[in-house]
């Protein structure tokens, strides 16, 4: 019976968190059938199984993190054949893999893992030889998640009475012990805790790295966006963000220093513009990337942004679609704000944003008029250029916003 292990999900990802099982023990699965949803630091992906047969065991519960290579499930009576859709870095071997058999028939039939060594990674059974006396004394735990819960709260598992089959310690047993040890806290309590993991954790890490490593500066300018809105109205398939993206690409052709990154003691100016754009979803802020934006027309760029936005909101973006950006644009005006000192999307060198467009008094040909006005903001890495370059780029984009016909000749 072959084991199906968590495959390499690409883009340097080393672990994934189980979101939802799509099959149960006893279900019949076919080759390339999705069996589990896994959340990585980039996206939620459905993982297909390269075997067919009956699921005889599952390993891991929703909310549990597994390292790449950990066993996800065991399939009995398989028809050994290849898979056409196995994820990056994972292939169906011609030689059956040997599986470490869990202790006892219950573990094999229900997916209960044997106890892991305290120094083992979460969800990875200890593979070193363990003395028999130590093995016999180790308490049985239903999952590594329960073991971690006890460890994080300073509970000794050998002092907890398990209520599972054969005395296996369940999550409820650990929670019962925690409740029994709880004491009144004189300090104010309440609120809720949100784990920094998955997408939220990846965003937090990237933003913190940006603040630590990038000496950023910010420039901004108010623009008359009246003709900008008129151009948008005349092009129903092109969003305001797509128009701004088009102007950004043109600006980067004139000021390529901003399409760069710092590597060690060198500035690497990049030839391709892989344009990221901020998109708000139910899972939080994500930054899809339109590759080779410099080679696209305005209509093609608008279509790519619309497709990526739809995929992001449906949770169907692949990790590869959210990595490799060289510059980011952001329409924070949709949140009703005028400006923002945005954090650069590390390791990029700059981020451009536009605020809300509202009626304001504006001088036109020496006369005061009410115009549609917005603010453009550019945060940039001061190591890659000085204020003159950053200001020149921002002024170029501002001129395009005020006279958009100059940027739309390719339509």
Secondary structure as GFF3:
##gff-version 3
##sequence-region A 1 411
A	DSSP	beta_strand	2	5	.	.	.	ID=ss1
A	DSSP	beta_strand	15	21	.	.	.	ID=ss2
A	DSSP	beta_strand	28	29	.	.	.	ID=ss3
A	DSSP	beta_strand	33	39	.	.	.	ID=ss4
A	DSSP	beta_strand	44	49	.	.	.	ID=ss5
A	DSSP	beta_strand	53	58	.	.	.	ID=ss6
A	DSSP	beta_strand	65	67	.	.	.	ID=ss7
A	DSSP	beta_strand	71	76	.	.	.	ID=ss8
A	DSSP	alpha_helix	104	110	.	.	.	ID=ss9
A	DSSP	alpha_helix	132	137	.	.	.	ID=ss10
A	DSSP	alpha_helix	144	152	.	.	.	ID=ss11
A	DSSP	three_ten_helix	157	159	.	.	.	ID=ss12
A	DSSP	three_ten_helix	165	167	.	.	.	ID=ss13
A	DSSP	alpha_helix	171	181	.	.	.	ID=ss14
A	DSSP	alpha_helix	198	213	.	.	.	ID=ss15
A	DSSP	beta_strand	216	224	.	.	.	ID=ss16
A	DSSP	alpha_helix	226	234	.	.	.	ID=ss17
A	DSSP	alpha_helix	240	254	.	.	.	ID=ss18
A	DSSP	three_ten_helix	256	258	.	.	.	ID=ss19
A	DSSP	beta_strand	260	263	.	.	.	ID=ss20
A	DSSP	beta_strand	266	269	.	.	.	ID=ss21
A	DSSP	beta_strand	275	281	.	.	.	ID=ss22
A	DSSP	beta_strand	284	290	.	.	.	ID=ss23
A	DSSP	three_ten_helix	293	295	.	.	.	ID=ss24
A	DSSP	alpha_helix	298	313	.	.	.	ID=ss25
A	DSSP	three_ten_helix	319	322	.	.	.	ID=ss26
A	DSSP	beta_strand	327	331	.	.	.	ID=ss27
A	DSSP	three_ten_helix	332	335	.	.	.	ID=ss28
A	DSSP	beta_strand	350	354	.	.	.	ID=ss29
A	DSSP	beta_strand	358	364	.	.	.	ID=ss30
A	DSSP	beta_strand	367	381	.	.	.	ID=ss31
A	DSSP	alpha_helix	387	402	.	.	.	ID=ss32
A	DSSP	three_ten_helix	404	407	.	.	.	ID=ss33
###
